[in-house]
């Protein structure tokens, strides 16, 4: 058998081993509504449901674990998980992970402030000397992540970050726009905390898998099927159900590492 044919057969067998051998693809992610939500034994959320639908169409069973994000990344590095849901495509992970061509969602990193202690924000310079609540293991934008103008203070959960903001223990909290809006409703802080109007960065969220034999074929199949699903009415219904918005238009021009320019004004179509 020619070498190329043997390699192709090996890749196909590896990709199909999850079904042929009764194995499951081990995926990890962190709950953060509305993209991933866990209520007891029931999981839901926009990106979780999209991923579940696509893998069902591909005939691949998935074993899920919902953990703090830093733990998810550690499991990927140590080979305890085959892939992660809702992860960014960044150069420092290229040796470890493979990504489909199609992202799941595009998110907006924004700041939240206590209404009693507002902080106008138009550029990173406006954050000078402030303490910003962040989440361990998260990447926001290269400019934000490496800035020495302000202090980044991690908290173990999103709830803890917003609690610290309400009590004045941090000046601002950075999180995804829809995540933050749902969090202040969940914690009944709508009268105390509000979103700062400018966007720090827009990023694409992906499903990513570890670089193993056959996984390149798997991500190709996943990306193609995800792209097909996004053309169906069921996709628009999912987006509307979880976000209250219509599916986004074609993404804006992005830089090579998948993020838009730091600090952008919200458009009314996004509010």
N, C-alpha and C positions, 0 to 999 in steps of 0.2 A: 504494500500500500504506500503510495507517495507520501512524503513527509507532510506536505500541506494538508492532505486529506486526513491524515492521522491527527494533526493538530486541530482541525475543524471538528472531527468526531469527538475529540477529548473535550473541546469547549462546549459542544452541544450536550454531551453526557453530564458534564459538571453543572451546566445551567439547569438541566432537567432533573438532577439528582434529588432535589427537594421533593419532587413528586414521585419519581420512579423508585426511590429508596425510602419513601415515607418520612423524609426529613422536612423540617420547617426552617424557613429563613428567620434568623434571630435578629429582630430590630429593636432598637432602643430609642426613646425620645423622652422629653420632659413635657408634662402637661402645661399648656398655657392657652387658655381660651381666647379666641374661638378656634384656634388651629388644631389643638389637641386637648381633649377634656376627658376626665375619668371620674365617674360617679359610682363608687362601690366596685362592682365587677364589670360595669358597662363603660366602654370607651366610645367617644364620638369626636366631632370636630371636623372642620373643613379639610385640612390636609390629611388627617387620619382616614376620613371616609374616602377621599380621592384615592389614597394609596391602597386601601382595602379593596376598592372596586377594581383597580387596575390589576392587582395581583390575583384577584379572583378570576378575572378574564384570562390571565396568563396561566391559570391552573397551579399557582404556587401558594402553599400554606405559609402563614406567618406566625411566629411566636413573638409576642410583644412584651416589653418591659418598660414601665414608666418610672423614671428615676430623675433625680437632680441632674442638670445638664453636665456638670463637671464629672459626675460618675459615668454618664453616658460616653463622654469622650475617653475616659480611662478604659472603659470596657472595649471600645473600638481599638485603642492602641494595643491592648493586651490580647486581642483576638477572642474576647469573651462575647462579642456580638458581631454579626455579619454586616450590619449597616445601621445607619441612624436616619431618622426622619426629622426634617426641618433643620438642615444644616447649611451653612454658607459654603460656596466654592471659593477657596482661598489657596494661594500658591503653596503655603507651608504644609498643606495636607495632600498635595498631589502625589507624593510617594506612597501614601497610605490608602487613599480613597479614589473611587471612580464615581462619576456623576452622569445622569442622563442628560440628554440635550435639552429637555424641557423642564423648567422649574415648576414647582407646585404652586407657590404664591409669591407675590411681591409684597414686602412689608415696609413700614415707615418707622424709623427710630425717631422718637420725639421726647421732649422733656415734659414733666408734670411738676406743678408748683403748688404750694399752699397759698390759698387766696389771701390769707392775712400777711403773707411774706412774698409778694410777687417779685420776679426777677426777669426784666425784659431781656430777650435773647434774639440777637441778629447774627452773631458770629461767636466763635469760640472765645474771642477776647472778652466777651461779656460774662464769661464764666470764671474769670480770674479771681482766685482766692476762695472760690466756693467749694463745698463738699457735695458731690453728686452720688446718689445711690445707684449702684450697678448690680448686676447678677454675675456670680462666679462662672468663669469659662466663656462668657458671652463676648462676641466681637461686634462692635458697633460701626466704626469706620476707622481707617488707619489714622486719620487726623485726630479723632476723638480719643482713640485708644492709646496714643503715644503722647498726647499733650501733657505738658508740665505746668499748665496754667492753673489747674484745679486738682482737687483730690478726688479720686474714685474710691468710694467706700462700699464694699460688697455686703450683701445680706443674703441669708440662706434661701429666702423665698420672696416672691413678688409681694405677698401680703406683708412680710416684714419690712420691705422697702417702703411701702406706702404708709405703714404704721409709723416708721421713723420720720417720714416727711410730715405727717399730721402732727407729730409731737415736736417738730422743730429740730430733730437730731441730724437731719441732712437738709441742704438748701433746695435741692431738686432731685428728681428721680428720672432716669432715662429708661424707657421701655418701648415696646412696639405700641403703636397708636391704639389699635383695637383691643390689645391685651390690657392696656392701661385704662381705657374707657370701661371695659367690663369689670376691671378690678375695683375701680372707685364705686361702681354700682354695687358690687358684691359686698364691699366693706361699708357701704352706706356713708361714703365720704363725698358725695356729689356736691354738697354745699361748702365743703372745706378745701377741695383739691380740684384743679382744672388743668387742662392741657395748654402748654405754651404753643403758639401758632406755628413756629417754624420747624421744618424737618431737618434733623441732623444728617440722615442718610437714608436712601432707599436701597434695599437689598433683596435678592432673590433667594427663596428657600428651596432646597432640593432634598430628595431622597439620595443618600450616598451609600455605597457598599465598599467593603474592603477589597483590595486588589488580590483576588485569588483566581485560579484557573476557571475560565468560563464566565466570570462576572462581567466582563466587557460585553458579552452577548446579552446577558441579563439586563444591564442598564440600557442597552440599545432597544430591546423589546419593551422595557418599561417606559422609556421616553416616547417611543412611537405610539404606544397604546394610550399614554396620558394625553398626548397631543390630540389623538382622535376623540378621547372623552371630552376634552375641553370644547369641542365643536358641537356637543350634544346639549339639548335643553336641560338634561339632568344636571349638568355642570352649573349652568346659570341658576338653577333652583337651589343647589348646595350653597353657592356664594351668597345668594339672597337670604337663605335661612340663617346662615351663621354670621353674616356681616351686616345685613340690612342694606346692602349695596348691590349694584349691577356688577357683573364681571368687568375687570379692568380692560381698558383698550390696550393696544400694542404698547409694550414697555418703551419708556424713553431711552434715548441713547445712553449707554452705560460705558464706564471705563472697563479696561480689560479684566479687572478683578471683580467685576459684577456689582459695583456700587456707584451710585450717582454722586454728583458733587455735594460736598458737605454744606448744610444749611440751605434749605429751599423753602419758599413760601408755600403753604397749602393752597391748592386750587379748590374752588368751590365744589367741583365734582367729587372731591375726596371727603368732604365734611359730612 
